[in-house]
Amino acid sequence: MELGDALAYLDRHLNREATAGRIEGLHLDHMRRLMEVLGDPHLSYPAITITGTNGKGSVARMMTALLVESGLSVGTYTSPHLEQLNERLAWNGEPISDEALAELISELAAIEPILGITPSWFELMTAGALSWFAGVAVDVAVLEVGLLGRFDATTVVDADVAVITNIGFDHTDGVGDWRAAIASEKAGIVKPGSFLVLGETDEALRSIFLAEGPRQTWEREVDFEATRSLAAVGGRLVDIQTPLGRLDELYVPVHGEHQADNAAVAVAAVEAFFGRALDEDVATQAFAGLTIPGRLEVMGHGPLVIIDGAHNPLGAEVITATLAEDFEVVGRRILVVGMLEGRDLTAMLEALDIGSFDLVVATSPVWARAVPAEVVGEAAAGLGATVDVIDDVTEAVDHALLAAGEDGLVLIAGSLYVAGEARSHFAARLRRSPA
């Protein structure tokens, strides 16, 4: 099966990512059956599983870098992808090749007739990842949860270390004690015997996680934390304290105060996995090469172009705070924004502080749940913004670049799918540029 045929096979299966993130009817029966037919590949290596409202992708990349620098063979499974499906499956930080991905999906297609079930798109992808990791003989897998936790396909794995980054407003109707409800779902990644690394600091939620029976728990701001975080050129200098050791002036080459907390969670999780403190040189070298595409990523200067895939108000507030702290802009400020259904448009736009932008360019990514650009534009105009509506993301970006001028800022935000299309567009622009 060629890659195109393999992707077409996948797309014939229900994709919950494209159906408004509905959670009713979720269970692990299909994943257990897939694992059984594949020979239970997930039992051949330990795993670190991570969930949370925000920060999962950043922490997964940080943990991977620390584990690889420590000499381990590491499989990493994340979602969604920015530009190519291959990004979701990585070995020592390198995405799976087209050939290997096509072969993997072909193997899944071959076994489906004997399953007696019809798995979903995400279940197939997750099963493929767990199988591939066994095939390349990883020492450990880092698994990012796709949706919530308790019934996510990744939760078929019993995590050696279970990581919760935080609990915020996402995948909820906001009715009743929604924080406790979300926490209860995310707590499902904690299995009896898991070492829980808890980044959420709300004391009212603590008992929900502890009720799952972890063998040991480290809590941020109790057992570990970033004790100091200073803005530096291109990132931050961070001091991290854990029960096992201390790292001082660790350079984390990504923008945002929140990345200090993410780094502390990543360090704590890896030390929990090893049962020992990380060597300072290992941590320094691991973070030196760290990149987190699509997260406050600087794509160009003249104008300054920043891409961020934050898709909920908490993430949008982080963007706003980081722009104020880490970047100084004297020219025009242009926001390119597109979103998916299921988001509170007004809350997102307010969190992005659209009043501080000279122009908002409303757009719409190529995705099943994309909100039409004119709807985003109407919401922005309702908040008093000057708005241009351009459906195509690449055209919206080019329009914003011209509007900003060399001294300005272009922020591209609202969804990872908008960020991915914009990122691909910038890559194409670079290829077209003369050497």
C-alpha positions in Angstrom: 0.0 0.0 0.0 1.4 3.4 -1.0 1.1 6.3 1.5 -1.7 7.9 -0.3 -3.7 4.7 -0.3 -2.9 4.1 3.4 -4.1 7.6 4.3 -7.3 7.0 2.3 -7.8 3.8 4.3 -7.5 5.7 7.6 -9.9 8.4 6.4 -12.6 5.8 5.9 -12.8 5.4 9.7 -14.6 7.6 12.1 -12.3 10.5 13.2 -13.4 11.9 16.5 -11.0 14.8 16.0 -13.2 15.9 13.2 -16.5 15.4 14.9 -16.5 18.1 17.6 -14.6 16.1 20.2 -17.7 14.3 21.4 -17.0 11.9 24.2 -20.2 9.9 24.6 -19.8 6.2 24.0 -16.0 6.1 24.5 -14.5 2.9 25.8 -11.3 0.9 25.6 -12.8 -2.4 24.2 -11.6 -1.7 20.6 -8.1 -0.8 21.8 -7.8 -3.9 23.9 -8.9 -6.0 20.9 -6.4 -4.3 18.6 -3.6 -4.8 21.1 -4.6 -8.5 21.5 -4.5 -9.1 17.7 -1.2 -7.2 17.4 0.4 -9.3 20.1 0.2 -6.8 22.9 3.1 -4.7 21.8 2.5 -2.1 24.5 3.6 -4.6 27.1 7.2 -4.7 25.7 8.3 -1.3 27.1 7.5 1.2 29.9 5.6 4.4 29.2 5.1 7.9 30.4 1.5 9.1 29.6 0.6 12.8 29.7 -2.6 14.7 29.8 -3.8 18.2 30.7 -5.7 21.1 29.2 -2.6 22.9 28.0 1.1 22.2 27.8 0.9 18.4 26.8 2.8 18.8 23.6 5.5 21.0 25.1 6.1 18.7 28.0 6.2 15.7 25.7 8.9 17.2 23.6 10.9 18.3 26.7 10.6 14.8 28.2 11.7 13.2 24.9 14.7 15.4 24.7 15.8 14.6 28.3 15.3 10.8 27.8 17.1 10.8 24.5 20.0 12.8 25.9 20.1 10.3 28.8 20.9 7.6 26.2 17.5 5.9 25.8 15.7 4.9 22.6 12.4 6.9 22.9 9.1 6.6 21.0 6.9 9.7 21.2 3.2 9.8 20.2 1.5 13.2 20.0 -1.6 14.8 18.5 -2.7 16.6 16.6 -0.1 17.2 13.9 0.9 20.6 12.5 1.7 19.8 8.9 2.1 16.1 8.3 0.6 13.0 9.9 4.1 11.6 10.3 4.7 14.1 13.1 2.5 12.1 15.5 4.9 9.2 15.6 8.5 9.9 16.3 11.6 7.8 17.3 14.3 9.8 19.2 12.6 13.0 18.0 12.5 12.1 14.3 9.1 11.6 12.7 8.3 8.3 11.1 9.2 8.1 7.4 6.6 8.0 4.6 7.6 4.4 3.8 7.4 3.2 7.4 4.1 4.9 8.0 2.6 3.4 4.8 3.8 -0.1 5.9 2.4 0.4 9.4 -1.0 1.4 8.2 -1.0 -1.5 5.6 -0.4 -3.9 8.5 -3.4 -2.5 10.4 -5.5 -2.8 7.3 -4.5 -6.4 6.9 -5.7 -7.3 10.4 -8.9 -5.4 10.5 -11.0 -8.2 8.9 -10.2 -10.5 11.8 -10.8 -8.0 14.5 -14.6 -8.3 14.6 -14.8 -4.6 15.3 -14.5 -1.3 13.3 -11.9 0.8 15.1 -11.9 4.6 14.9 -9.2 6.6 13.1 -7.5 7.6 16.3 -7.6 4.0 17.7 -5.9 2.8 14.5 -3.3 5.5 14.7 -2.6 4.8 18.4 -2.4 1.0 17.9 0.0 1.7 15.0 2.2 3.8 17.2 2.3 1.3 20.0 3.1 -1.5 17.5 5.8 0.6 15.8 7.5 1.4 19.1 7.8 -2.3 19.9 9.2 -2.9 16.4 12.0 -0.4 16.7 12.6 -1.6 20.3 12.2 1.6 22.2 13.3 1.8 25.8 10.4 4.0 26.8 7.3 5.5 25.1 6.1 9.1 25.8 2.3 9.1 25.0 0.3 12.3 24.8 -3.4 11.7 25.4 -5.7 12.7 22.6 -8.9 13.6 24.5 -9.4 13.9 28.3 -7.9 10.6 29.5 -9.9 7.8 31.1 -11.2 6.4 27.8 -8.6 7.8 25.4 -7.0 5.2 23.2 -3.6 5.8 24.8 -5.0 4.7 28.2 -4.9 1.0 27.2 -1.3 1.4 28.4 -0.6 1.2 32.1 1.7 4.2 32.6 4.8 3.9 34.7 4.6 7.6 35.1 1.4 9.5 34.7 1.7 13.3 34.1 -1.1 15.8 34.5 -0.1 19.3 33.3 -3.1 21.4 34.4 -6.9 21.6 34.4 -8.6 24.4 32.4 -11.7 25.2 30.4 -11.8 22.9 27.3 -14.0 20.0 26.2 -16.7 21.1 28.6 -20.1 22.8 28.6 -19.1 24.7 31.7 -22.1 23.4 33.6 -21.8 22.5 37.3 -18.4 21.7 38.8 -16.8 21.4 35.4 -13.2 21.5 36.8 -13.9 18.4 39.0 -15.5 16.7 36.0 -12.6 17.3 33.7 -10.1 16.3 36.5 -12.0 13.1 37.0 -11.6 12.2 33.3 -8.0 13.1 33.1 -7.2 11.2 36.3 -8.1 8.1 34.4 -4.5 7.9 33.0 -3.3 7.2 36.6 -3.2 3.4 37.1 -2.6 1.5 40.4 1.2 1.5 40.5 1.7 4.7 38.4 4.0 7.4 39.7 1.8 10.6 39.5 3.5 13.9 38.6 0.8 16.5 39.2 1.3 19.9 37.6 -2.2 21.1 38.5 -2.0 23.1 41.8 -5.6 23.5 42.7 -5.9 21.8 46.2 -9.6 21.2 45.6 -8.8 18.7 42.8 -6.0 16.9 44.6 -8.2 14.1 46.1 -9.6 13.3 42.6 -6.2 12.3 41.3 -5.0 10.6 44.5 -8.2 8.5 44.5 -6.8 6.6 41.5 -4.2 5.0 43.7 -0.8 6.1 42.4 2.2 4.4 44.1 3.7 7.8 44.7 2.8 11.4 43.9 4.9 14.6 43.3 2.9 17.8 43.2 4.0 21.1 41.6 4.7 23.8 44.2 4.8 21.2 46.9 7.4 18.6 45.8 8.8 20.3 42.7 8.7 23.6 40.9 10.4 26.2 38.9 11.8 28.4 41.7 13.0 31.1 39.3 12.3 32.1 35.7 13.9 35.0 33.9 13.4 36.1 30.4 16.5 35.6 28.2 17.3 36.1 24.6 15.2 33.5 22.7 13.9 31.8 25.8 14.2 31.7 29.6 16.7 30.9 32.4 15.0 28.6 34.8 15.9 27.1 38.2 14.1 23.8 38.9 13.9 22.1 42.3 12.7 18.4 42.6 12.8 16.0 45.6 15.9 14.5 44.0 18.0 17.4 42.9 18.3 21.0 41.6 19.1 22.5 38.3 20.2 26.1 38.2 20.1 28.6 35.3 18.8 26.0 32.9 18.4 27.7 29.5 15.0 26.8 28.0 15.0 28.1 24.4 11.2 28.7 24.0 9.1 31.8 24.8 6.7 32.2 27.7 6.7 32.1 31.5 4.5 29.0 31.3 7.3 27.1 29.7 9.2 27.3 33.0 6.4 25.3 34.7 6.3 22.9 31.7 10.1 22.4 32.1 9.7 21.7 35.8 7.0 19.1 35.1 9.1 17.4 32.4 12.2 17.3 34.6 10.2 15.9 37.5 8.6 13.2 35.3 11.9 12.0 33.9 13.4 11.9 37.4 10.4 10.0 38.6 10.9 7.5 35.8 14.6 7.1 36.5 14.3 7.2 40.3 17.3 9.6 40.4 18.3 13.2 39.8 19.1 14.3 36.2 22.7 15.1 35.5 23.1 18.9 34.9 25.0 18.4 31.7 22.3 16.0 30.4 19.6 18.6 31.1 21.6 21.4 29.6 22.3 19.5 26.4 18.8 18.2 26.1 17.2 21.7 26.3 19.9 23.3 24.1 18.4 21.7 21.0 14.7 22.0 22.1 12.2 23.3 19.6 8.4 23.3 19.9 6.9 24.0 16.5 3.6 26.0 16.6 4.0 27.2 20.2 5.0 30.9 20.2 7.2 30.0 17.3 9.0 32.9 15.7 8.7 32.4 11.9 10.3 35.6 10.6 11.4 39.2 11.3 10.5 42.4 9.4 7.7 42.0 10.3 8.0 39.9 13.4 5.8 36.8 12.8 4.7 34.5 15.6 2.7 31.4 15.3 0.8 29.7 18.2 -1.7 26.9 18.1 -3.4 27.6 21.4 -7.1 26.8 21.0 -8.7 27.7 24.3 -8.9 30.9 26.4 -6.2 29.8 28.9 -3.8 29.2 26.1 -4.7 32.5 24.5 -4.1 34.4 27.7 -0.6 32.9 27.8 0.1 34.2 24.3 -1.1 37.7 25.3 1.1 37.7 28.4 4.2 36.4 26.5 3.8 39.0 23.8 3.8 41.7 26.4 6.8 40.3 28.3 9.1 38.9 25.6 8.5 41.0 22.5 8.7 44.8 21.9 7.0 46.0 18.7 6.9 49.6 17.5 4.8 49.1 14.3 1.4 47.9 13.5 0.0 44.7 15.2 -2.0 42.3 13.0 -3.8 39.2 14.3 -4.6 36.4 11.9 -7.1 34.2 13.6 -9.2 31.1 12.8 -10.9 28.6 15.1 -12.7 25.3 15.2 -16.3 24.6 16.3 -16.9 24.0 20.0 -14.9 27.1 21.0 -16.2 30.2 22.7 -15.2 32.7 20.0 -15.8 35.8 22.1 -13.8 34.4 25.1 -10.9 33.4 22.8 -10.8 36.8 21.1 -11.0 38.6 24.4 -8.2 36.4 25.8 -6.1 37.3 22.7 -6.7 41.0 23.6 -7.9 41.9 20.1 -8.3 45.5 21.2 -4.5 45.8 21.1 -4.4 44.9 17.4 -4.7 47.4 14.6 -6.3 44.8 12.3 -7.8 41.4 12.7 -7.7 39.1 9.7 -10.4 36.4 10.2 -9.7 33.1 8.3 -10.7 29.5 8.3 -8.4 26.4 8.2 -9.1 23.5 5.9 -10.7 21.2 8.5 -14.1 19.6 9.0 -14.9 21.6 12.1 -13.5 24.9 11.0 -15.6 28.0 11.9 -16.3 30.0 8.7 -14.1 33.0 8.5 -17.0 35.4 8.3 -18.4 34.1 11.6 -15.0 34.7 13.3 -14.9 38.1 11.7 -18.4 39.0 13.0 -17.3 38.0 16.5 -14.2 40.2 16.3 -16.1 43.1 14.9 -18.7 42.8 17.7 -15.8 43.4 20.1 -14.9 46.6 18.2 -12.0 45.3 16.1 -11.2 46.4 12.6 -11.6 43.2 10.6 -10.8 41.8 7.1 -12.2 38.4 6.2 -10.1 36.2 4.1 -11.1 32.5 3.9 -7.8 31.0 2.8 -5.1 30.9 5.5 -2.2 31.5 3.2 -3.9 34.5 1.6 -4.7 35.8 5.0 -1.1 35.5 6.1 0.2 37.3 3.0 -2.4 40.1 3.6 -1.3 40.5 7.2 2.4 40.7 6.3 1.7 43.6 3.9 -0.5 45.3 6.5 2.1 45.0 9.3 5.1 46.5 7.5 8.7 45.8 8.5 8.4 47.2 12.0 5.1 45.4 12.8 3.9 42.2 14.3 1.8 39.4 12.8 0.4 36.9 15.3 -1.2 33.8 13.8 -3.4 32.0 16.3 -6.6 30.3 17.3 -6.0 26.7 16.3 -3.2 24.2 15.6 -4.7 23.7 12.1 -4.3 27.4 11.4 -0.8 27.3 12.7 0.0 24.3 10.6 -1.3 25.8 7.4 0.6 29.0 8.1 3.8 27.2 8.9 3.6 25.2 5.7 3.1 28.5 3.8 6.2 30.0 5.3 8.2 26.9 4.5 7.1 27.2 0.9 8.0 30.9 0.8 11.5 30.1 2.0 11.9 27.5 -0.7 10.9 30.1 -3.3 13.3 32.7 -2.0 16.6 33.1 -3.9 19.6 31.7 -2.2 
